[in-house]
Amino acid sequence: MTMPKKLWLLAAIVAPGLALADEPAPQAQSFATVEVILEHCAKLIPASADRYREHAKLLAQGASEETLAKLRKSEEYRAARDSTLESLAKVDEQVAKKSCEQHLAQGQ
């Protein structure tokens, strides 16, 4: 399985379970991974950037801006973000674009 497929598979697995109990708050590692992938796709395919940003907003749905700010400052979030960025940097741009396009085509 290629790296983009692995990352989208991870995103598909973790996205439904991102919210926690009282105030919905995404799990830092999962949230960072999916958020970075969507940001990367928005940069690769500017014409679809708004759609990727909408998907990113859905991940944080129900969490306050304060909660998200704290989450993004956490070590777990930053480590996952850095790791995902490092992985994405190794993926051929055309392969990454194709994976991003497939994500939108599947309506996820």
Secondary structure, DSSP 8 states (H G I E B T S, - for coil): --HHHHHHHHHHHHGGG---SSS----HHHHHHHHHHHHHHHHH-GGGHHHHHHHHHHHTTT--HHHHHHHHHSHHHHHHHHHHHHHHHTS-HHHHHHHHHHHHHTT-
